[in-house]
C-alpha cells in the first residue's frame, strides 16, 4: 500500500504506524508527533492508531476491508467493526471518510458509517439473543499452555472429555462445551496454547467439578475470544 501511494504521489512523505515499523511506545509517539506537526502527508497504519487521537488538519481518511474480523470466532466481532468505523469520524471533524468493503450492507458497517449507535445496538442485541450470546448467557474460556504442542493438545482434549462426562452425569444439557482448538495465535512466547469454551446460564457448574493442573488459565466472560 505504501509503495502504491508513493508511486501515485512521489513528492509526498509517508509514515507507517504498525508493529513492524513502530515496535516500541517511543517509536509510536515519535511517528504520531511527526505526522501531527505536518512532516508527512500520509499516515498508513493498523489498529495501532490510537482511539481518541485527533488530527485537525486531516482531510481524508480511508479504511481498507472494513469488515475485517467478520468471520472470526469472537462473538464481539461485529461490535469491534462498528467501533473501528465509528471512531474514524473522531480523528478529524472536517475529513471525508472512505470505507472499502466487500460487505457494504453488513449492519456494523452501515450503522458505523451513519454514526447510528442505537441502530447498531438494536440489531446486535437481537442477534445475540437469538444465538444465546452474552449478555443472555455467560462464557468461560479455559486456556492451556505448554512448550510441547502434542502435550498441549492431549491435555486440552482430556479436559474437554471430562467436561462432557460431567455434563451428562449432571444432565446440564443447557450448557454448551466447544473445543478444543488452538488459540490465535497458536503459539505465544514459546508456549503452545489450546482453548475450550463453556457457554450457558451457569457454566461454572461444570468447571467446579473438575481439577485443572498447572498451566491452565480460567477466563470468565472473556473480552476477546
C-alpha positions in Angstrom: 0.0 0.0 0.0 2.8 2.4 0.9 4.5 1.7 -2.5 1.3 2.2 -4.4 0.6 5.6 -2.8 4.2 6.7 -3.1 4.1 5.9 -6.9 0.9 7.9 -7.2 2.2 10.8 -5.1 6.0 10.8 -5.5 6.5 14.2 -3.9 4.9 13.3 -0.6 6.2 11.7 2.5 4.6 8.7 4.1 4.7 7.5 7.7 3.9 4.0 8.8 2.3 3.0 12.2 2.3 -0.7 12.8 4.1 -3.3 14.9 6.9 -3.7 12.3 7.7 0.0 11.8 6.9 1.2 15.3 7.6 -1.7 17.7 8.1 0.4 20.8 5.9 3.1 22.5 8.6 5.7 22.0 8.7 5.0 18.3 4.9 5.2 18.0 4.8 8.6 19.8 7.6 9.9 17.6 5.7 8.9 14.4 2.5 10.4 15.6 4.2 13.7 16.7 5.8 13.9 13.3 2.5 13.5 11.5 0.8 15.9 13.8 3.5 18.5 13.1 2.9 18.2 9.3 6.2 16.4 8.5 4.3 13.9 6.3 1.2 13.9 4.1 0.2 10.3 4.6 -0.1 8.1 7.7 -0.7 4.4 7.0 -1.4 2.2 10.0 -3.3 -0.6 11.5 -5.5 -0.6 14.6 -2.4 0.8 16.4 -3.8 4.2 15.5 -4.9 5.3 19.0 -8.6 5.8 19.7 -9.4 9.4 20.8 -6.4 10.9 18.9 -7.4 13.9 16.8 -5.6 15.4 13.7 -7.5 18.6 12.9 -5.7 19.1 9.5 -6.5 15.6 8.1 -8.8 16.0 5.1 -9.2 12.4 4.0 -9.4 9.1 5.9 -9.6 5.7 4.3 -10.3 2.2 5.7 -9.4 -0.9 3.8 -11.5 -4.0 4.1 -13.9 -2.5 6.7 -15.4 -6.0 7.5 -12.0 -7.4 8.8 -12.8 -9.8 11.6 -16.3 -10.5 10.4 -15.7 -14.3 10.2 -13.7 -14.6 13.4 -14.9 -16.8 16.3 -15.2 -13.8 18.6 -18.9 -13.0 19.3 -17.9 -9.4 19.6 -16.6 -9.1 16.1 -19.5 -7.0 14.8 -19.0 -4.7 17.8 -15.3 -4.3 17.0 -16.1 -3.5 13.3 -18.7 -0.9 14.4 -16.2 0.7 16.9 -13.4 1.0 14.3 -15.7 2.7 11.8 -17.4 4.9 14.4 -14.1 6.1 15.7 -12.9 7.3 12.3 -15.0 10.4 12.5 -13.3 11.4 15.8 -9.9 11.7 14.1 -10.9 14.9 12.3 -14.3 16.6 12.3 -13.8 18.0 8.8 -12.4 15.0 7.0 -14.0 12.9 4.3 -14.2 9.2 5.1 -14.0 6.4 2.5 -14.5 2.8 3.6 -13.6 -0.1 1.2 -15.6 -3.2 1.9 -17.0 -6.3 0.3 -20.0 -6.2 2.6 -21.5 -2.8 2.3 -24.8 -3.9 3.7 -23.4 -5.6 6.8 -25.1 -3.8 9.7 -22.0 -2.7 11.7 -20.7 -1.0 8.6 -24.0 0.6 7.8 -24.5 1.8 11.3 -20.9 2.8 11.8 -20.9 4.8 8.6 -24.0 6.7 9.6 -22.8 7.1 13.2 -26.0 5.5 14.4 -25.2 3.7 17.6 -28.8 3.0 18.5 -29.4 1.2 15.2 -26.3 -0.9 15.7 -27.3 -1.8 19.3 -30.8 -2.9 18.4 -29.5 -5.2 15.6 -26.6 -6.6 17.6 -28.6 -7.3 20.8 -31.3 -9.0 18.7 -28.6 -11.2 17.1 -27.0 -12.1 20.5 -30.4 -13.0 21.9 -31.2 -15.3 19.0 -27.8 -17.0 19.4 -27.8 -17.1 23.2 -24.7 -15.0 23.4 -23.7 -12.6 26.3 -25.5 -10.8 27.9 -28.0 -13.6 27.6 -25.5 -16.2 28.7 -22.1 -16.5 30.3 -18.9 -17.8 28.7 -15.9 -19.4 30.4 -12.7 -19.8 28.4 -10.2 -22.4 29.5 -6.7 -21.9 28.1 -3.9 -24.5 28.5 -0.2 -23.6 27.7 2.7 -26.0 27.2 6.0 -25.9 25.4 5.1 -29.2 23.7 2.3 -29.0 21.1 1.3 -32.6 21.5 1.1 -32.4 25.2 -0.9 -29.3 25.0 -3.4 -30.9 22.6 -3.6 -34.0 24.7 -4.3 -32.2 27.9 -7.0 -30.0 26.4 -8.7 -33.0 24.8 -8.6 -34.7 28.2 -10.3 -31.8 30.0 -12.8 -31.5 27.2 -13.8 -35.1 27.6 -14.1 -34.7 31.4 -16.4 -31.7 30.9 -18.6 -33.7 28.6 -18.8 -36.6 31.1 -19.8 -34.2 33.9 -22.3 -32.5 31.7 -24.0 -35.9 31.0 -23.8 -37.0 34.7 -25.4 -33.8 36.0 -27.7 -33.5 33.0 -26.6 -30.0 32.2 -27.7 -30.0 28.6 -28.4 -26.3 28.6 -24.6 -25.7 28.9 -22.6 -25.9 25.7 -19.0 -27.1 25.6 -16.9 -26.4 22.5 -13.3 -27.2 21.5 -10.6 -27.9 22.0 -9.0 -25.6 19.4 -5.7 -23.7 19.2 -5.8 -20.1 20.3 -5.0 -17.3 17.9 -2.1 -17.0 17.7 -1.5 -20.7 18.4 1.9 -20.0 20.0 3.0 -17.2 22.2 6.3 -16.7 23.9 7.4 -20.3 23.1 4.2 -21.7 24.5 1.6 -23.6 22.5 -2.0 -22.7 23.6 -5.3 -24.6 23.3 -8.7 -23.5 24.4 -12.1 -24.9 25.5 -15.2 -22.7 25.7 -18.1 -23.3 28.0 -21.3 -21.3 27.4 -24.7 -21.2 29.3 -26.5 -19.6 32.1 -24.3 -21.2 34.8 -21.2 -22.6 33.1 -19.3 -22.6 36.5 -21.4 -25.7 37.4 -19.1 -27.6 35.1 -15.7 -26.3 36.0 -16.3 -26.5 39.7 -16.4 -30.3 39.3 -13.0 -30.7 37.5 -9.4 -30.4 38.7 -7.2 -28.3 36.4 -3.4 -28.9 36.5 -0.8 -26.2 36.4 -0.8 -24.5 33.0 -4.5 -23.9 32.8 -6.0 -20.4 32.9 -9.7 -19.8 33.6 -11.1 -16.7 31.8 -14.6 -15.8 32.9 -16.6 -13.7 30.4 -13.6 -13.1 28.2 -13.3 -9.7 26.5 -11.9 -11.4 23.4 -12.1 -15.0 22.1 
